[in-house]
Amino acid sequence: MRYMLDTNICAAVIKRREKRVLGRFDAEAGRMCVSTITLSEILFGAEKKASPALDAAVRDLAACIGVVAYDEAAASHYGQLRAELERLGATLGANDLFIAAHARSLGLILVTDDAAFERVPGLRVENWLRE
């Protein structure tokens, strides 16, 4: 595995509107995953919209690329990252911090359209929407 997809990239794949993202998604087949944190966020979005079709699309995506459970190593990285970001005076949303810690703990590149992740020490980031 090489990549962990963030919520906004998953949304772009599900909506199938961004050819650039879909091209990379197809090219990197078998090398991607989502965190259980990201899956929670996109399932919340589907539930909020009360859309069975969207819920099915989310579950299809998760089955296609795989879901990685948040574990003790990710929790350790979370503690380190949160303390380091606080020392630097930087902030990151709660779920984003969990996702960053998870990707970093696995040595994966986080694919996201959120520039805030670029402030996370030791986290490799790519943006398939802007490449």
JOJONOR-V826986 format. One record per residue. RES is the residue in one small letter. OMEGA is omega as a letter, one per 40 degrees, with the letter a starting at -180 (none if undefined). NEAR is the number of other C-alpha atoms within 10 Angstrom. D_CENTER is the distance of its C-alpha to the mean C-alpha in Angstrom with 1 decimal. Layout:
# JOJONOR-V826986
[[RES,OMEGA,NEAR,D_CENTER] [RES,OMEGA,NEAR,D_CENTER]]
This chain:
# JOJONOR-V826986
[[m,a,14,13.6] [r,a,14,12.4] [y,i,21,8.8] [m,a,30,5.4] [l,i,26,3.7] [d,a,26,2.1] [t,a,24,5.1] [n,i,17,7.7] [i,i,23,7.4] [c,i,22,7.6] [a,i,18,10.4] [a,i,18,12.0] [v,a,20,12.3] [i,a,16,13.7] [k,i,12,16.1] [r,a,11,17.1] [r,a,11,18.5] [e,a,15,17.0] [k,i,13,18.9] [r,a,14,17.4] [v,a,20,13.9] [l,i,19,15.7] [g,i,12,17.8] [r,i,12,15.1] [f,i,19,13.4] [d,a,9,17.0] [a,a,10,17.9] [e,a,13,15.1] [a,i,12,15.7] [g,a,14,15.7] [r,a,14,13.6] [m,i,20,10.0] [c,i,25,8.2] [v,i,25,5.7] [s,i,23,6.3] [t,i,19,9.2] [i,i,20,8.0] [t,i,23,5.4] [l,i,21,8.5] [s,a,13,10.7] [e,a,16,9.6] [i,i,21,10.1] [l,i,18,13.2] [f,i,13,14.5] [g,i,17,14.4] [a,i,18,16.4] [e,a,13,18.7] [k,i,9,19.4] [k,a,11,20.4] [a,a,11,22.5] [s,i,12,21.6] [p,i,11,22.2] [a,i,10,21.4] [l,i,18,17.9] [d,i,18,17.5] [a,i,13,18.7] [a,i,18,16.5] [v,a,21,13.3] [r,i,15,15.1] [d,i,13,16.2] [l,a,19,12.8] [a,i,18,11.7] [a,a,11,15.2] [c,a,13,15.0] [i,i,18,12.0] [g,a,18,12.1] [v,a,18,10.5] [v,a,18,10.7] [a,i,12,12.5] [y,a,17,12.1] [d,a,11,15.4] [e,i,11,18.1] [a,i,13,16.9] [a,i,20,13.6] [a,i,15,15.9] [s,i,13,18.2] [h,i,20,15.7] [y,a,20,14.8] [g,i,13,18.5] [q,a,12,19.1] [l,a,21,16.4] [r,i,19,17.5] [a,a,12,21.1] [e,i,14,20.7] [l,i,16,19.1] [e,i,11,21.9] [r,a,9,24.4] [l,a,10,23.2] [g,a,8,23.3] [a,i,12,19.7] [t,i,15,17.5] [l,i,16,13.9] [g,a,10,13.1] [a,a,9,13.2] [n,i,13,9.9] [d,i,18,8.3] [l,i,20,10.6] [f,a,24,9.7] [i,i,26,6.1] [a,i,29,7.9] [a,a,26,10.7] [h,i,30,9.1] [a,a,29,7.9] [r,a,24,11.3] [s,a,20,13.2] [l,a,16,12.6] [g,a,16,13.3] [l,i,21,10.4] [i,i,19,9.5] [l,i,27,6.2] [v,a,24,6.5] [t,i,22,6.6] [d,a,19,9.8] [d,a,15,10.0] [a,a,10,12.8] [a,a,13,12.8] [f,a,22,10.4] [e,i,15,13.4] [r,a,14,15.5] [v,a,20,13.9] [p,i,12,16.5] [g,a,13,15.8] [l,i,19,12.2] [r,a,17,12.1] [v,i,23,10.3] [e,i,18,11.0] [n,a,16,11.2] [w,i,19,12.3] [l,a,17,13.7] [r,a,9,16.0] [e,none,7,17.2]]
